[in-house]
Structures are given as structure tokens and as C-alpha cells.
């Protein structure tokens, strides 16, 4: 049962344009969402997060939008740069209890930014 | 230079053999995690530990074992009972508790395990 889904395995965009990566979740107990970026043969690095009390969080070129009613979040990268080419993972966390601190990850989306 | 060190980077396992993956952190983090990455499946949680001498099973713990004798170390043993061990293994750590900000996991660079 995939509780966090990234339905697009890959995305290709031109340098300077917007990249939009999507993520859907099914568990209504998730209340904190994170995006990680991963290069080949390396560990993921934290990119940006959003709490369920917000619908938008911005950090430089990266903005995450959360639509709780649709159980959907998206990561926008503007403008996209070739160095952004990586695998992007969406992750979610439940509040409290024994689930605290555990992240559930999506399958990842490979972003390729062409010069 | 604080961080998480995983070793070895590449590991080969023979049939019926147990192998141990090392994970050491000097971030003074309380919680440590082991994830497995398979192509097209994202990261799946194997085991996690929120405090020394205590650990819990994740979603795919069968065929694996861990220990947490020191705060800095969380080794993972892939036993012969794990029938499909070929994967990229990632160790992570975080502060614990409290606060949602502490859920930003810091990852090591991973170990690629392959079966001979």
C-alpha cells in the first residue's frame, strides 16, 4: 500500500523554465511533508518542508504547495537550472505516537534540466 | 566536519552469508534509521532507533537485524534470511524529540549491496 505516490517517474524541462513535481498521499494522519533531492550514488539531502497548517512555503527558487483537501502537494522550481537535475523524493510524516520521526517516501521523480 | 559515514560504499554478499553495513554519525543525533532503496520504489524503512539500546522494526524488517549500543553507531546486518538483498542502503539520523523541524533526516552516502 503506497501511502505517498509520485506518479511521474521522470520530468524533462528546459533551463530557465519552471519545473513542477507532484506528490499525492492517502494517509489523512500525515501532517508534515518534506522534499528531498538525491544525486546518483549519494544520500538524499533535505530541500524544503511544509506543515499541514500552511498551504505554501517558499525558499529561494523552491516553493512547495499543499492542498490538504486533495491530499496533494507540489514542488515548483523557478527558474530551473541544469544543476537541479536529480531524483526528487516527496516524504510525509504523522504526528505523535510511535510514528513520530518516521518518514514515508514516494517513489521519486527524475528531473532532467536541459541547457 | 559533522556528518554520517557509511561503509563500505560497495559490498558483495555470497549465498548464505551474513554481512554488516556500518553507519556512524557525529552529529550528536538521538535517532537513527536504515532505509532501503530499490529502483522505482523509493525509500523503505527497515529499522529505526530513537534512543540507545532500543530499536523498532520498520516496514520491511524481515531478514535484517540491528543494534544500538552507542549513540553514534547503528550497524545493520543483512542476514541469509533476506532473499533479495540487492539494493542501495541508506542510513540516516535526526534529533529526537521534539518538534517537526527535527524530522529533517540527514542521510549518509549509502552502501550498494549486491549478491554474488
Interface residues (C-beta under 8 A of the other chain):
Chain A: X4 X6 X9 X32 X34 X41 X42 X43 X44 X45 X46 X49 X51 X89 X91 X93 X98 X100 X101 X102 X103 X104 X105 X106 X107 X108
Chain B: X4 X6 X9 X31 X33 X35 X40 X41 X42 X43 X44 X45 X48 X50 X56 X58 X90 X92 X94 X96 X97 X100 X102 X103 X104 X105 X106 X107 X108 X109 X110 X112
